[in-house]
Structure formats: C-alpha cells, structure tokens
C-alpha cells in the first residue's frame, strides 16, 4: 500500500469526530477546561481546529468549503457540538477532496502580510499536524481539570 495524504486526512477527520463525540459525553463545564492559559480552553481550542481547517482549505483551493450555517460555530454549550461536528465533517471532506489536486506551489499573503509560496501538500500536511497538536491540548486541558481526556 502506498502511503498517502488521503489516508492521513481520513484519520484526521475520524479523530476530529471522535473528539467531538467524547466532549458530548462530558459535563458542560468541561468546555471551559484549560491546562495553562485560562483563555485557551477546550471550547476555544475546538473552535480553532475547525476554523483553521476552513482556512487551510481556502488556502489550497481559493474557496471556502460549503458548511452548514454562515460561519464556523462558536461553542457555548454541549448542544453546540452537534452543529460544529457537521461543520467539521464538511470541512474535513473538502480537505480530503483537495488532496486529489495537483501538488503545485501556491502563492498567498500570510497573516504577517508577507507574500509566501507553499506546496499544496505542505499546507495539507500542516492541516493534519495542526489538528493533532490541538486535540492533544484538549486532552491535556480536560485531564488538568479532572475530566476524562479524549483517548484516540
């Protein structure tokens, strides 16, 4: 079997959904759990994962993935996770589709205002690493506050 970005992206999508499902089993106050910085709490981190994935997809294709709702769902309570899960699923599917595109260099203006060039595969790889890093932060934040951490 050939190692592929498609397989890695499918795993990322699976892990994102399992993380959301796990959070849906926890008490509401688990969403405010943090490890070291109070403003970097579980709900904020999860929102960031999905919002960033949307931004990665935009960088790769020049278009925003079609998601339910007008913007990525802010998480105020456990019930909001159901809608965010649907948004994450749509965005992760768009990232998976973009892996079928040619691996060309893309030029864009980064957050610092600089023009940069990146391979499409590099952006997709970063999307995977980014989500992994932040899911680990969610696990740490939950454990730090005495909640059962997600275990993938």
C-alpha positions as CSV (number, residue, x, y, z in Angstrom):
1,X,0.0,0.0,0.0
2,X,1.2,3.5,-0.8
3,X,1.3,6.0,2.0
4,X,-1.0,8.9,1.0
5,X,-2.3,12.2,2.3
6,X,-5.8,10.9,1.7
7,X,-5.3,8.2,4.4
8,X,-3.9,10.7,6.8
9,X,-6.7,13.2,6.1
10,X,-9.3,10.4,6.7
11,X,-7.7,9.7,10.0
12,X,-7.7,13.4,10.9
13,X,-11.4,13.6,10.1
14,X,-12.1,10.4,12.2
15,X,-10.1,11.8,15.1
16,X,-11.9,15.2,15.0
17,X,-15.3,13.5,15.1
18,X,-14.3,11.1,17.9
19,X,-13.0,14.1,19.9
20,X,-16.3,16.0,19.5
21,X,-18.3,12.8,20.4
22,X,-16.2,12.4,23.5
23,X,-16.8,16.0,24.5
24,X,-20.6,15.5,24.1
25,X,-20.4,12.9,26.9
26,X,-18.9,15.3,29.4
27,X,-20.4,17.9,31.7
28,X,-20.9,21.4,30.3
29,X,-18.2,22.9,32.5
30,X,-15.6,20.7,30.8
31,X,-15.7,23.0,27.8
32,X,-14.0,25.7,29.9
33,X,-11.2,23.4,30.9
34,X,-7.6,24.6,30.3
35,X,-4.1,23.4,31.1
36,X,-2.0,26.5,31.5
37,X,-3.8,29.6,30.0
38,X,-7.4,30.3,31.0
39,X,-8.2,31.9,27.7
40,X,-7.1,28.8,25.8
41,X,-9.9,26.4,26.9
42,X,-11.4,23.3,25.4
43,X,-14.3,25.1,23.5
44,X,-11.9,27.7,22.2
45,X,-9.4,25.1,21.0
46,X,-12.0,23.0,19.3
47,X,-13.4,26.1,17.5
48,X,-9.9,27.0,16.5
49,X,-9.3,23.5,15.0
50,X,-12.4,23.7,12.8
51,X,-11.8,27.4,11.8
52,X,-8.2,26.8,10.9
53,X,-9.2,23.8,8.8
54,X,-11.5,26.0,6.9
55,X,-8.7,28.5,6.4
56,X,-6.3,25.7,5.2
57,X,-9.0,24.6,2.7
58,X,-9.3,28.2,1.5
59,X,-5.5,28.5,1.0
60,X,-5.5,25.3,-1.0
61,X,-8.5,25.9,-3.3
62,X,-9.2,29.6,-3.1
63,X,-12.7,28.9,-2.0
64,X,-14.4,28.3,1.4
65,X,-15.8,24.9,1.9
66,X,-19.6,24.8,1.9
67,X,-20.6,24.3,5.5
68,X,-24.0,24.4,7.3
69,X,-24.5,27.9,8.7
70,X,-22.9,31.2,7.9
71,X,-19.7,30.9,10.0
72,X,-17.9,28.3,12.0
73,X,-20.0,27.6,15.1
74,X,-18.8,29.2,18.3
75,X,-19.2,26.7,21.2
76,X,-21.2,28.0,24.2
77,X,-22.6,24.7,25.4
78,X,-22.5,20.9,24.8
79,X,-25.5,21.2,22.4
80,X,-23.4,23.4,20.1
81,X,-21.1,20.5,19.5
82,X,-23.6,18.7,17.3
83,X,-23.7,21.5,14.8
84,X,-19.9,22.0,14.9
85,X,-19.4,18.3,14.2
86,X,-21.4,18.8,10.9
87,X,-19.2,21.8,10.0
88,X,-16.0,19.9,10.8
89,X,-17.2,16.9,8.7
90,X,-17.8,19.2,5.7
91,X,-14.5,21.0,6.0
92,X,-12.5,17.8,6.5
93,X,-14.3,16.3,3.4
94,X,-13.2,19.4,1.5
95,X,-9.6,18.9,2.6
96,X,-9.8,15.3,1.6
97,X,-11.0,16.3,-1.9
98,X,-8.3,18.9,-2.2
99,X,-5.7,16.1,-1.9
100,X,-6.7,15.0,-5.4
101,X,-5.4,18.2,-6.8
102,X,-2.0,18.5,-8.4
103,X,0.8,19.3,-5.9
104,X,1.6,22.8,-7.2
105,X,3.0,25.8,-5.4
106,X,0.5,28.3,-4.2
107,X,1.3,31.9,-3.5
108,X,-0.6,33.9,-0.9
109,X,-0.3,36.6,1.7
110,X,0.3,35.2,5.1
111,X,-1.0,36.5,8.4
112,X,2.1,38.7,8.8
113,X,1.3,40.4,5.5
114,X,4.2,38.7,3.6
115,X,3.8,37.0,0.2
116,X,4.8,33.4,0.5
117,X,4.8,30.3,-1.7
118,X,4.0,26.9,-0.3
119,X,3.4,23.5,-1.9
120,X,-0.2,22.3,-1.7
121,X,1.0,19.1,0.0
122,X,2.8,21.2,2.7
123,X,-0.4,23.0,3.6
124,X,-2.4,19.8,3.7
125,X,0.3,18.2,5.9
126,X,0.2,21.3,8.2
127,X,-3.6,20.9,8.5
128,X,-3.2,17.4,9.8
129,X,-0.4,18.3,12.2
130,X,-2.3,21.4,13.4
131,X,-5.4,19.4,14.3
132,X,-3.3,16.7,16.1
133,X,-1.5,19.3,18.2
134,X,-4.7,20.9,19.3
135,X,-6.5,17.7,20.0
136,X,-3.6,16.8,22.4
137,X,-4.1,20.2,24.1
138,X,-7.8,19.4,24.5
139,X,-6.8,16.1,26.2
140,X,-4.4,17.9,28.5
141,X,-6.9,20.6,29.4
142,X,-9.5,18.0,30.3
143,X,-7.1,16.0,32.4
144,X,-5.8,19.1,34.1
145,X,-9.3,19.9,35.4
146,X,-10.2,16.3,36.4
147,X,-12.3,15.3,33.4
148,X,-11.8,12.2,31.4
149,X,-9.5,13.1,28.5
150,X,-10.2,12.0,24.9
151,X,-8.3,8.8,24.2
152,X,-8.0,8.1,20.5
